[in-house]
Amino acid sequence: MSEPSTSRSLLRLSGFVVLPMAAAVALVSMLSGGLTDGALVRFANAMLTAFTLVSFVLLLTLVVYGDARKRPVAPLLGMCLSVAFGAGLTVFFLSQGELLMEDNGSVRAQALSNIVRFGTTMLGLAMAAVVVFGTLFSSLMGGPKRTIIFEEE
């Protein structure tokens, strides 16, 4: 088998990144009977905010990983650039006038609104995970006791 070229690999990777987002927008469009005026704006805000906050969380986890590998500064530069890139994109797009503003008066108010929405979504997902793992644990531990009978030789 021949190895795929770099441009083909990048094309496939970008397809894997764009396809889920496009599928989500298409699904919302089909289920709601069309896109409302602010749907794409909210989607873009959510994507920018999620990118920035997840980059920050990955920065923290990579610092711990780098520390465990005895190279604590190795991932720091890349993830700091990623956080700065996400924050810069967010501020750039929010400062373009009404492009990504959702009836908020300033960039700071819009950024805070995005962070609060993201936080409530993550809190809901965390609570759902606790319920799922609690149910799993109780179903595993609530069953009948199983004993292992050792036969004597």
PEQUIQUI-V582687 format. One record per backbone hydrogen bond with DSSP energy under -1.0 kcal/mol. NH is the residue of the N-H (numbers start at 1). CO is the residue of the C=O. If there is no record, write none. Layout:
NH;CO + NH;CO
//
This chain:
9;5 + 10;6 + 11;7 + 12;8 + 13;9 + 14;10 + 15;11 + 16;12 + 17;13 + 18;14 + 19;15 + 22;18 + 23;19 + 24;20 + 25;21 + 26;22 + 27;23 + 28;24 + 29;25 + 30;26 + 31;27 + 32;28 + 34;29 + 42;38 + 43;39 + 44;40 + 45;41 + 46;42 + 47;43 + 48;44 + 49;45 + 50;46 + 51;47 + 52;48 + 53;49 + 54;50 + 55;51 + 56;52 + 57;53 + 58;54 + 59;55 + 60;56 + 61;57 + 62;58 + 63;59 + 64;60 + 65;61 + 66;62 + 67;63 + 68;64 + 69;65 + 70;67 + 71;66 + 74;71 + 79;75 + 80;76 + 81;77 + 82;78 + 83;79 + 84;80 + 85;81 + 86;82 + 87;83 + 88;84 + 89;85 + 90;86 + 91;87 + 92;88 + 93;89 + 94;90 + 95;91 + 110;106 + 111;107 + 112;108 + 113;109 + 114;110 + 115;111 + 116;112 + 117;113 + 118;114 + 119;115 + 120;116 + 121;117 + 122;118 + 123;119 + 124;120 + 125;121 + 126;122 + 127;123 + 128;124 + 129;125 + 130;126 + 131;127 + 132;128 + 133;129 + 134;130 + 135;131 + 136;132 + 137;133 + 138;134 + 139;135 + 140;136 + 141;137 + 142;138
//
